[in-house]
Amino acid sequence: MVYWLVIIWTLNIFDLAFTLTATQTGLFDEANPWVKPYVDMGQMWNIFAFKMMFLLLATWLFARNRRHWFCEAGLIAATLVYLGVAAMWLAHTPLFETFIQSSALH
């Protein structure tokens, strides 16, 4: 179970880094309705705090229920979801590279 949590933490931090970067560039519309108000207000600290608190809560719930089969299934499902999110971010990486390069030239 620990390896699933390590993978989820890694992917979540990857998602957080891309979310914060994309939010600061203005090339981003948040799809998560719980985080969207913070993105719209430009509150980076709140975005970070929300994502970390949610991750800590999920980790605690998974650790507390680790002996149940549904916990392992949930970890696998969460990992697959975060892999999908990471794939979407990577698909948009050229857009961010272009934006950053064009901004650096002006």
N, CA, C and O atoms as a Tinker XYZ file with bonds, in Angstrom:
   424  protein
     1  N      0.821000   -1.197000    0.000000    73     2
     2  CA     0.000000    0.000000    0.000000    64     1     3
     3  C      0.862000    1.257000    0.000000    63     2     4     5
     4  O      0.465000    2.270000   -0.575000    81     3
     5  N      2.008000    1.215000    0.618000    73     3     6
     6  CA     2.855000    2.404000    0.710000    64     5     7
     7  C      3.273000    2.885000   -0.671000    63     6     8     9
     8  O      3.313000    4.089000   -0.923000    81     7
     9  N      3.586000    1.951000   -1.569000    73     7    10
    10  CA     4.023000    2.369000   -2.905000    64     9    11
    11  C      2.917000    3.096000   -3.658000    63    10    12    13
    12  O      3.198000    4.010000   -4.433000    81    11
    13  N      1.662000    2.703000   -3.441000    73    11    14
    14  CA     0.552000    3.413000   -4.076000    64    13    15
    15  C      0.469000    4.850000   -3.552000    63    14    16    17
    16  O      0.240000    5.787000   -4.316000    81    15
    17  N      0.659000    5.005000   -2.245000    73    15    18
    18  CA     0.614000    6.352000   -1.659000    64    17    19
    19  C      1.768000    7.213000   -2.163000    63    18    20    21
    20  O      1.591000    8.407000   -2.403000    81    19
    21  N      2.944000    6.619000   -2.323000    73    19    22
    22  CA     4.092000    7.368000   -2.845000    64    21    23
    23  C      3.801000    7.833000   -4.269000    63    22    24    25
    24  O      4.097000    8.972000   -4.630000    81    23
    25  N      3.225000    6.952000   -5.069000    73    23    26
    26  CA     2.883000    7.319000   -6.448000    64    25    27
    27  C      1.845000    8.437000   -6.455000    63    26    28    29
    28  O      1.982000    9.404000   -7.204000    81    27
    29  N      0.811000    8.313000   -5.628000    73    27    30
    30  CA    -0.235000    9.341000   -5.574000    64    29    31
    31  C      0.332000   10.672000   -5.101000    63    30    32    33
    32  O      0.003000   11.715000   -5.665000    81    31
    33  N      1.181000   10.655000   -4.070000    73    31    34
    34  CA     1.797000   11.897000   -3.593000    64    33    35
    35  C      2.635000   12.541000   -4.695000    63    34    36    37
    36  O      2.569000   13.753000   -4.898000    81    35
    37  N      3.415000   11.740000   -5.399000    73    35    38
    38  CA     4.262000   12.267000   -6.471000    64    37    39
    39  C      3.414000   12.888000   -7.577000    63    38    40    41
    40  O      3.693000   13.998000   -8.031000    81    39
    41  N      2.390000   12.179000   -8.003000    73    39    42
    42  CA     1.526000   12.699000   -9.054000    64    41    43
    43  C      0.746000   13.932000   -8.589000    63    42    44    45
    44  O      0.514000   14.847000   -9.378000    81    43
    45  N      0.343000   13.963000   -7.328000    73    43    46
    46  CA    -0.382000   15.113000   -6.792000    64    45    47
    47  C      0.508000   16.347000   -6.751000    63    46    48    49
    48  O      0.061000   17.444000   -7.087000    81    47
    49  N      1.749000   16.181000   -6.349000    73    47    50
    50  CA     2.674000   17.319000   -6.314000    64    49    51
    51  C      2.962000   17.805000   -7.731000    63    50    52    53
    52  O      3.083000   19.008000   -7.965000    81    51
    53  N      3.072000   16.872000   -8.675000    73    51    54
    54  CA     3.220000   17.222000  -10.083000    64    53    55
    55  C      2.018000   18.059000  -10.536000    63    54    56    57
    56  O      2.187000   19.098000  -11.174000    81    55
    57  N      0.820000   17.610000  -10.208000    73    55    58
    58  CA    -0.409000   18.333000  -10.558000    64    57    59
    59  C     -0.436000   19.713000   -9.902000    63    58    60    61
    60  O     -0.812000   20.695000  -10.542000    81    59
    61  N     -0.042000   19.792000   -8.638000    73    59    62
    62  CA    -0.022000   21.071000   -7.934000    64    61    63
    63  C      0.943000   22.041000   -8.604000    63    62    64    65
    64  O      0.606000   23.210000   -8.793000    81    63
    65  N      2.129000   21.580000   -8.964000    73    63    66
    66  CA     3.112000   22.450000   -9.617000    64    65    67
    67  C      2.574000   22.980000  -10.942000    63    66    68    69
    68  O      2.716000   24.166000  -11.238000    81    67
    69  N      1.963000   22.118000  -11.734000    73    67    70
    70  CA     1.396000   22.560000  -13.005000    64    69    71
    71  C      0.202000   23.483000  -12.791000    63    70    72    73
    72  O      0.035000   24.456000  -13.527000    81    71
    73  N     -0.627000   23.194000  -11.799000    73    71    74
    74  CA    -1.775000   24.061000  -11.512000    64    73    75
    75  C     -1.313000   25.463000  -11.144000    63    74    76    77
    76  O     -1.832000   26.449000  -11.669000    81    75
    77  N     -0.344000   25.556000  -10.246000    73    75    78
    78  CA     0.149000   26.874000   -9.829000    64    77    79
    79  C      0.809000   27.612000  -10.982000    63    78    80    81
    80  O      0.610000   28.816000  -11.144000    81    79
    81  N      1.601000   26.893000  -11.791000    73    79    82
    82  CA     2.258000   27.521000  -12.939000    64    81    83
    83  C      1.233000   28.002000  -13.963000    63    82    84    85
    84  O      1.317000   29.125000  -14.458000    81    83
    85  N      0.270000   27.145000  -14.272000    73    83    86
    86  CA    -0.744000   27.500000  -15.266000    64    85    87
    87  C     -1.616000   28.652000  -14.784000    63    86    88    89
    88  O     -2.011000   29.510000  -15.574000    81    87
    89  N     -1.911000   28.672000  -13.503000    73    87    90
    90  CA    -2.728000   29.744000  -12.940000    64    89    91
    91  C     -2.004000   31.081000  -13.046000    63    90    92    93
    92  O     -2.621000   32.101000  -13.355000    81    91
    93  N     -0.722000   31.082000  -12.798000    73    91    94
    94  CA     0.045000   32.325000  -12.852000    64    93    95
    95  C      0.214000   32.845000  -14.277000    63    94    96    97
    96  O      0.366000   34.049000  -14.479000    81    95
    97  N      0.188000   31.947000  -15.272000    73    95    98
    98  CA     0.338000   32.385000  -16.652000    64    97    99
    99  C     -0.969000   32.868000  -17.264000    63    98   100   101
   100  O     -0.961000   33.564000  -18.280000    81    99
   101  N     -2.103000   32.499000  -16.645000    73    99   102
   102  CA    -3.401000   32.899000  -17.165000    64   101   103
   103  C     -3.907000   32.023000  -18.299000    63   102   104   105
   104  O     -4.909000   32.356000  -18.932000    81   103
   105  N     -3.240000   30.920000  -18.564000    73   103   106
   106  CA    -3.627000   30.020000  -19.652000    64   105   107
   107  C     -4.400000   28.809000  -19.142000    63   106   108   109
   108  O     -4.243000   27.703000  -19.659000    81   107
   109  N     -5.223000   29.016000  -18.141000    73   107   110
   110  CA    -5.750000   27.867000  -17.429000    64   109   111
   111  C     -7.150000   28.153000  -16.902000    63   110   112   113
   112  O     -7.416000   29.225000  -16.359000    81   111
   113  N     -8.031000   27.188000  -17.069000    73   111   114
   114  CA    -9.347000   27.217000  -16.433000    64   113   115
   115  C     -9.442000   25.983000  -15.553000    63   114   116   117
   116  O     -9.375000   24.859000  -16.049000    81   115
   117  N     -9.594000   26.181000  -14.274000    73   115   118
   118  CA    -9.673000   25.069000  -13.321000    64   117   119
   119  C    -10.967000   24.297000  -13.519000    63   118   120   121
   120  O    -12.043000   24.889000  -13.601000    81   119
   121  N    -10.863000   22.975000  -13.595000    73   119   122
   122  CA   -12.038000   22.125000  -13.779000    64   121   123
   123  C    -12.637000   21.678000  -12.447000    63   122   124   125
   124  O    -13.815000   21.324000  -12.392000    81   123
   125  N    -11.852000   21.690000  -11.379000    73   123   126
   126  CA   -12.322000   21.249000  -10.067000    64   125   127
   127  C    -13.179000   22.363000   -9.446000    63   126   128   129
   128  O    -12.669000   23.449000   -9.170000    81   127
   129  N    -14.468000   22.104000   -9.227000    73   127   130
   130  CA   -15.336000   23.170000   -8.701000    64   129   131
   131  C    -14.983000   23.601000   -7.276000    63   130   132   133
   132  O    -15.363000   24.697000   -6.865000    81   131
   133  N    -14.279000   22.785000   -6.522000    73   131   134
   134  CA   -13.880000   23.166000   -5.162000    64   133   135
   135  C    -12.672000   24.096000   -5.178000    63   134   136   137
   136  O    -12.511000   24.908000   -4.267000    81   135
   137  N    -11.837000   23.993000   -6.176000    73   135   138
   138  CA   -10.620000   24.801000   -6.261000    64   137   139
   139  C    -10.839000   26.046000   -7.121000    63   138   140   141
   140  O    -10.148000   27.051000   -6.951000    81   139
   141  N    -11.796000   25.978000   -8.037000    73   139   142
   142  CA   -12.019000   27.078000   -8.980000    64   141   143
   143  C    -12.180000   28.451000   -8.321000    63   142   144   145
   144  O    -11.601000   29.412000   -8.827000    81   143
   145  N    -12.930000   28.602000   -7.228000    73   143   146
   146  CA   -13.031000   29.944000   -6.620000    64   145   147
   147  C    -11.674000   30.511000   -6.196000    63   146   148   149
   148  O    -11.442000   31.714000   -6.311000    81   147
   149  N    -10.791000   29.659000   -5.712000    73   147   150
   150  CA    -9.453000   30.122000   -5.315000    64   149   151
   151  C     -8.634000   30.532000   -6.530000    63   150   152   153
   152  O     -7.900000   31.519000   -6.485000    81   151
   153  N     -8.760000   29.773000   -7.617000    73   151   154
   154  CA    -8.042000   30.108000   -8.850000    64   153   155
   155  C     -8.556000   31.429000   -9.398000    63   154   156   157
   156  O     -7.771000   32.286000   -9.802000    81   155
   157  N     -9.876000   31.594000   -9.412000    73   155   158
   158  CA   -10.463000   32.826000   -9.935000    64   157   159
   159  C    -10.028000   34.054000   -9.140000    63   158   160   161
   160  O     -9.906000   35.143000   -9.700000    81   159
   161  N     -9.795000   33.886000   -7.846000    73   159   162
   162  CA    -9.355000   35.003000   -7.006000    64   161   163
   163  C     -7.832000   35.149000   -6.994000    63   162   164   165
   164  O     -7.307000   36.102000   -6.419000    81   163
   165  N     -7.122000   34.211000   -7.623000    73   163   166
   166  CA    -5.665000   34.277000   -7.665000    64   165   167
   167  C     -5.006000   33.977000   -6.333000    63   166   168   169
   168  O     -3.904000   34.458000   -6.067000    81   167
   169  N     -5.657000   33.196000   -5.497000    73   167   170
   170  CA    -5.133000   32.886000   -4.164000    64   169   171
   171  C     -4.284000   31.618000   -4.210000    63   170   172   173
   172  O     -4.772000   30.520000   -3.945000    81   171
   173  N     -3.009000   31.785000   -4.551000    73   171   174
   174  CA    -2.110000   30.642000   -4.713000    64   173   175
   175  C     -1.927000   29.863000   -3.410000    63   174   176   177
   176  O     -1.908000   28.633000   -3.419000    81   175
   177  N     -1.796000   30.564000   -2.310000    73   175   178
   178  CA    -1.597000   29.895000   -1.028000    64   177   179
   179  C     -2.789000   29.001000   -0.688000    63   178   180   181
   180  O     -2.610000   27.896000   -0.176000    81   179
   181  N     -4.000000   29.476000   -0.970000    73   179   182
   182  CA    -5.193000   28.673000   -0.698000    64   181   183
   183  C     -5.273000   27.444000   -1.592000    63   182   184   185
   184  O     -5.728000   26.387000   -1.155000    81   183
   185  N     -4.834000   27.574000   -2.840000    73   183   186
   186  CA    -4.809000   26.424000   -3.736000    64   185   187
   187  C     -3.858000   25.373000   -3.178000    63   186   188   189
   188  O     -4.196000   24.191000   -3.112000    81   187
   189  N     -2.677000   25.806000   -2.781000    73   187   190
   190  CA    -1.685000   24.896000   -2.196000    64   189   191
   191  C     -2.240000   24.242000   -0.933000    63   190   192   193
   192  O     -2.145000   23.025000   -0.770000    81   191
   193  N     -2.812000   25.035000   -0.051000    73   191   194
   194  CA    -3.335000   24.511000    1.220000    64   193   195
   195  C     -4.481000   23.527000    0.979000    63   194   196   197
   196  O     -4.537000   22.476000    1.617000    81   195
   197  N     -5.397000   23.861000    0.060000    73   195   198
   198  CA    -6.525000   22.977000   -0.234000    64   197   199
   199  C     -6.036000   21.633000   -0.751000    63   198   200   201
   200  O     -6.471000   20.586000   -0.269000    81   199
   201  N     -5.140000   21.654000   -1.723000    73   199   202
   202  CA    -4.663000   20.402000   -2.309000    64   201   203
   203  C     -3.887000   19.568000   -1.289000    63   202   204   205
   204  O     -4.020000   18.344000   -1.263000    81   203
   205  N     -3.088000   20.210000   -0.459000    73   203   206
   206  CA    -2.313000   19.465000    0.536000    64   205   207
   207  C     -3.215000   18.904000    1.639000    63   206   208   209
   208  O     -3.018000   17.773000    2.084000    81   207
   209  N     -4.199000   19.686000    2.077000    73   207   210
   210  CA    -5.115000   19.179000    3.108000    64   209   211
   211  C     -5.933000   18.005000    2.587000    63   210   212   213
   212  O     -6.155000   17.032000    3.308000    81   211
   213  N     -6.381000   18.095000    1.335000    73   211   214
   214  CA    -7.137000   16.999000    0.743000    64   213   215
   215  C     -6.265000   15.756000    0.616000    63   214   216   217
   216  O     -6.726000   14.644000    0.878000    81   215
   217  N     -5.012000   15.936000    0.216000    73   215   218
   218  CA    -4.086000   14.809000    0.084000    64   217   219
   219  C     -3.788000   14.172000    1.435000    63   218   220   221
   220  O     -3.740000   12.947000    1.547000    81   219
   221  N     -3.588000   14.990000    2.453000    73   219   222
   222  CA    -3.354000   14.457000    3.799000    64   221   223
   223  C     -4.571000   13.705000    4.320000    63   222   224   225
   224  O     -4.428000   12.644000    4.926000    81   223
   225  N     -5.755000   14.236000    4.093000    73   223   226
   226  CA    -6.984000   13.558000    4.521000    64   225   227
   227  C     -7.133000   12.215000    3.799000    63   226   228   229
   228  O     -7.443000   11.200000    4.422000    81   227
   229  N     -6.911000   12.218000    2.491000    73   227   230
   230  CA    -7.014000   10.967000    1.729000    64   229   231
   231  C     -5.982000    9.954000    2.194000    63   230   232   233
   232  O     -6.287000    8.766000    2.302000    81   231
   233  N     -4.772000   10.403000    2.470000    73   231   234
   234  CA    -3.722000    9.501000    2.960000    64   233   235
   235  C     -4.126000    8.906000    4.298000    63   234   236   237
   236  O     -3.968000    7.706000    4.519000    81   235
   237  N     -4.647000    9.740000    5.191000    73   235   238
   238  CA    -5.083000    9.250000    6.498000    64   237   239
   239  C     -6.200000    8.218000    6.357000    63   238   240   241
   240  O     -6.182000    7.183000    7.022000    81   239
   241  N     -7.179000    8.507000    5.481000    73   239   242
   242  CA    -8.286000    7.562000    5.285000    64   241   243
   243  C     -7.797000    6.235000    4.707000    63   242   244   245
   244  O     -8.228000    5.168000    5.145000    81   243
   245  N     -6.903000    6.303000    3.731000    73   243   246
   246  CA    -6.369000    5.069000    3.155000    64   245   247
   247  C     -5.550000    4.289000    4.179000    63   246   248   249
   248  O     -5.653000    3.065000    4.256000    81   247
   249  N     -4.742000    4.989000    4.962000    73   247   250
   250  CA    -3.926000    4.311000    5.974000    64   249   251
   251  C     -4.803000    3.696000    7.070000    63   250   252   253
   252  O     -4.521000    2.600000    7.554000    81   251
   253  N     -5.833000    4.386000    7.444000    73   251   254
   254  CA    -6.729000    3.897000    8.507000    64   253   255
   255  C     -7.509000    2.656000    8.072000    63   254   256   257
   256  O     -7.812000    1.788000    8.890000    81   255
   257  N     -7.827000    2.578000    6.795000    73   255   258
   258  CA    -8.632000    1.471000    6.272000    64   257   259
   259  C     -7.818000    0.517000    5.408000    63   258   260   261
   260  O     -8.384000   -0.174000    4.561000    81   259
   261  N     -6.528000    0.465000    5.597000    73   259   262
   262  CA    -5.644000   -0.282000    4.711000    64   261   263
   263  C     -5.909000   -1.784000    4.660000    63   262   264   265
   264  O     -5.475000   -2.445000    3.716000    81   263
   265  N     -6.589000   -2.324000    5.619000    73   263   266
   266  CA    -6.836000   -3.764000    5.642000    64   265   267
   267  C     -8.076000   -4.174000    4.842000    63   266   268   269
   268  O     -8.372000   -5.362000    4.718000    81   267
   269  N     -8.782000   -3.214000    4.314000    73   267   270
   270  CA    -9.989000   -3.502000    3.546000    64   269   271
   271  C     -9.658000   -3.544000    2.054000    63   270   272   273
   272  O     -8.839000   -2.763000    1.569000    81   271
   273  N    -10.297000   -4.455000    1.341000    73   271   274
   274  CA   -10.028000   -4.610000   -0.088000    64   273   275
   275  C    -10.390000   -3.353000   -0.868000    63   274   276   277
   276  O     -9.737000   -3.026000   -1.859000    81   275
   277  N    -11.433000   -2.645000   -0.422000    73   275   278
   278  CA   -11.860000   -1.458000   -1.160000    64   277   279
   279  C    -10.833000   -0.337000   -1.060000    63   278   280   281
   280  O    -10.795000    0.549000   -1.915000    81   279
   281  N    -10.018000   -0.369000   -0.043000    73   279   282
   282  CA    -8.970000    0.638000    0.096000    64   281   283
   283  C     -7.925000    0.463000   -1.011000    63   282   284   285
   284  O     -7.528000    1.430000   -1.661000    81   283
   285  N     -7.491000   -0.764000   -1.214000    73   283   286
   286  CA    -6.527000   -1.041000   -2.286000    64   285   287
   287  C     -7.126000   -0.685000   -3.647000    63   286   288   289
   288  O     -6.447000   -0.105000   -4.495000    81   287
   289  N     -8.386000   -1.031000   -3.852000    73   287   290
   290  CA    -9.050000   -0.687000   -5.108000    64   289   291
   291  C     -9.142000    0.834000   -5.275000    63   290   292   293
   292  O     -8.958000    1.351000   -6.377000    81   291
   293  N     -9.425000    1.543000   -4.186000    73   291   294
   294  CA    -9.484000    3.002000   -4.230000    64   293   295
   295  C     -8.145000    3.630000   -4.546000    63   294   296   297
   296  O     -8.071000    4.606000   -5.293000    81   295
   297  N     -7.085000    3.075000   -3.980000    73   295   298
   298  CA    -5.739000    3.583000   -4.263000    64   297   299
   299  C     -5.375000    3.385000   -5.732000    63   298   300   301
   300  O     -4.794000    4.268000   -6.363000    81   299
   301  N     -5.718000    2.233000   -6.261000    73   299   302
   302  CA    -5.444000    1.967000   -7.669000    64   301   303
   303  C     -6.252000    2.924000   -8.549000    63   302   304   305
   304  O     -5.727000    3.482000   -9.512000    81   303
   305  N     -7.522000    3.108000   -8.216000    73   303   306
   306  CA    -8.372000    4.027000   -8.985000    64   305   307
   307  C     -7.842000    5.463000   -8.908000    63   306   308   309
   308  O     -7.786000    6.157000   -9.923000    81   307
   309  N     -7.457000    5.903000   -7.720000    73   307   310
   310  CA    -6.918000    7.263000   -7.558000    64   309   311
   311  C     -5.626000    7.424000   -8.354000    63   310   312   313
   312  O     -5.389000    8.469000   -8.959000    81   311
   313  N     -4.798000    6.392000   -8.350000    73   311   314
   314  CA    -3.546000    6.446000   -9.122000    64   313   315
   315  C     -3.845000    6.580000  -10.609000    63   314   316   317
   316  O     -3.195000    7.361000  -11.304000    81   315
   317  N     -4.820000    5.828000  -11.101000    73   315   318
   318  CA    -5.175000    5.912000  -12.514000    64   317   319
   319  C     -5.719000    7.295000  -12.870000    63   318   320   321
   320  O     -5.416000    7.829000  -13.938000    81   319
   321  N     -6.518000    7.870000  -11.980000    73   319   322
   322  CA    -7.042000    9.218000  -12.221000    64   321   323
   323  C     -5.893000   10.224000  -12.283000    63   322   324   325
   324  O     -5.847000   11.053000  -13.192000    81   323
   325  N     -4.969000   10.159000  -11.326000    73   323   326
   326  CA    -3.838000   11.093000  -11.324000    64   325   327
   327  C     -2.911000   10.868000  -12.509000    63   326   328   329
   328  O     -2.311000   11.823000  -13.002000    81   327
   329  N     -2.776000    9.625000  -12.982000    73   327   330
   330  CA    -2.002000    9.381000  -14.196000    64   329   331
   331  C     -2.665000   10.053000  -15.396000    63   330   332   333
   332  O     -1.982000   10.596000  -16.264000    81   331
   333  N     -4.001000   10.014000  -15.443000    73   331   334
   334  CA    -4.726000   10.705000  -16.501000    64   333   335
   335  C     -4.534000   12.206000  -16.436000    63   334   336   337
   336  O     -4.353000   12.860000  -17.464000    81   335
   337  N     -4.571000   12.759000  -15.224000    73   335   338
   338  CA    -4.343000   14.202000  -15.051000    64   337   339
   339  C     -2.924000   14.565000  -15.491000    63   338   340   341
   340  O     -2.720000   15.571000  -16.170000    81   339
   341  N     -1.952000   13.751000  -15.106000    73   339   342
   342  CA    -0.561000   14.003000  -15.498000    64   341   343
   343  C     -0.414000   13.948000  -17.018000    63   342   344   345
   344  O      0.307000   14.755000  -17.603000    81   343
   345  N     -1.090000   13.007000  -17.649000    73   343   346
   346  CA    -1.032000   12.907000  -19.113000    64   345   347
   347  C     -1.625000   14.154000  -19.766000    63   346   348   349
   348  O     -1.094000   14.645000  -20.763000    81   347
   349  N     -2.716000   14.665000  -19.212000    73   347   350
   350  CA    -3.306000   15.888000  -19.766000    64   349   351
   351  C     -2.362000   17.076000  -19.606000    63   350   352   353
   352  O     -2.214000   17.886000  -20.521000    81   351
   353  N     -1.722000   17.178000  -18.437000    73   351   354
   354  CA    -0.767000   18.270000  -18.232000    64   353   355
   355  C      0.378000   18.163000  -19.222000    63   354   356   357
   356  O      0.787000   19.162000  -19.814000    81   355
   357  N      0.897000   16.955000  -19.404000    73   355   358
   358  CA     2.019000   16.776000  -20.331000    64   357   359
   359  C      1.618000   17.087000  -21.772000    63   358   360   361
   360  O      2.436000   17.565000  -22.558000    81   359
   361  N      0.371000   16.817000  -22.113000    73   359   362
   362  CA    -0.116000   17.138000  -23.459000    64   361   363
   363  C     -0.138000   18.647000  -23.679000    63   362   364   365
   364  O     -0.009000   19.102000  -24.815000    81   363
   365  N     -0.301000   19.434000  -22.610000    73   363   366
   366  CA    -0.358000   20.891000  -22.724000    64   365   367
   367  C      0.978000   21.567000  -22.451000    63   366   368   369
   368  O      1.068000   22.793000  -22.516000    81   367
   369  N      2.001000   20.804000  -22.152000    73   367   370
   370  CA     3.309000   21.380000  -21.840000    64   369   371
   371  C      3.858000   22.249000  -22.964000    63   370   372   373
   372  O      4.401000   23.313000  -22.666000    81   371
   373  N      3.754000   21.865000  -24.252000    73   371   374
   374  CA     4.263000   22.755000  -25.308000    64   373   375
   375  C      3.618000   24.131000  -25.290000    63   374   376   377
   376  O      4.274000   25.124000  -25.604000    81   375
   377  N      2.343000   24.205000  -24.926000    73   375   378
   378  CA     1.669000   25.498000  -24.832000    64   377   379
   379  C      2.356000   26.383000  -23.788000    63   378   380   381
   380  O      2.588000   27.566000  -24.035000    81   379
   381  N      2.679000   25.816000  -22.627000    73   379   382
   382  CA     3.342000   26.590000  -21.581000    64   381   383
   383  C      4.761000   26.965000  -21.974000    63   382   384   385
   384  O      5.214000   28.069000  -21.670000    81   383
   385  N      5.470000   26.063000  -22.644000    73   383   386
   386  CA     6.830000   26.368000  -23.083000    64   385   387
   387  C      6.826000   27.532000  -24.071000    63   386   388   389
   388  O      7.666000   28.428000  -23.991000    81   387
   389  N      5.868000   27.511000  -25.006000    73   387   390
   390  CA     5.753000   28.594000  -25.973000    64   389   391
   391  C      5.455000   29.916000  -25.292000    63   390   392   393
   392  O      6.040000   30.942000  -25.637000    81   391
   393  N      4.542000   29.898000  -24.321000    73   391   394
   394  CA     4.182000   31.112000  -23.600000    64   393   395
   395  C      5.377000   31.671000  -22.834000    63   394   396   397
   396  O      5.650000   32.870000  -22.887000    81   395
   397  N      6.081000   30.804000  -22.127000    73   395   398
   398  CA     7.222000   31.235000  -21.315000    64   397   399
   399  C      8.323000   31.772000  -22.212000    63   398   400   401
   400  O      8.923000   32.797000  -21.888000    81   399
   401  N      8.607000   31.116000  -23.323000    73   399   402
   402  CA     9.653000   31.575000  -24.229000    64   401   403
   403  C      9.289000   32.901000  -24.868000    63   402   404   405
   404  O     10.146000   33.777000  -24.986000    81   403
   405  N      8.043000   33.073000  -25.285000    73   403   406
   406  CA     7.649000   34.332000  -25.908000    64   405   407
   407  C      7.649000   35.470000  -24.891000    63   406   408   409
   408  O      7.953000   36.610000  -25.240000    81   407
   409  N      7.311000   35.171000  -23.640000    73   407   410
   410  CA     7.339000   36.196000  -22.602000    64   409   411
   411  C      8.764000   36.603000  -22.264000    63   410   412   413
   412  O      9.028000   37.771000  -21.977000    81   411
   413  N      9.681000   35.649000  -22.297000    73   411   414
   414  CA    11.073000   35.944000  -21.962000    64   413   415
   415  C     11.731000   36.793000  -23.048000    63   414   416   417
   416  O     12.669000   37.535000  -22.756000    81   415
   417  N     11.266000   36.704000  -24.283000    73   415   418
   418  CA    11.865000   37.457000  -25.371000    64   417   419
   419  C     11.434000   38.912000  -25.390000    63   418   420   421
   420  O     12.141000   39.761000  -25.933000    81   419
   421  N     10.277000   39.211000  -24.803000    73   419   422
   422  CA     9.772000   40.590000  -24.834000    64   421   423
   423  C     10.168000   41.335000  -23.626000    63   422   424
   424  O      9.828000   42.510000  -23.486000    81   423
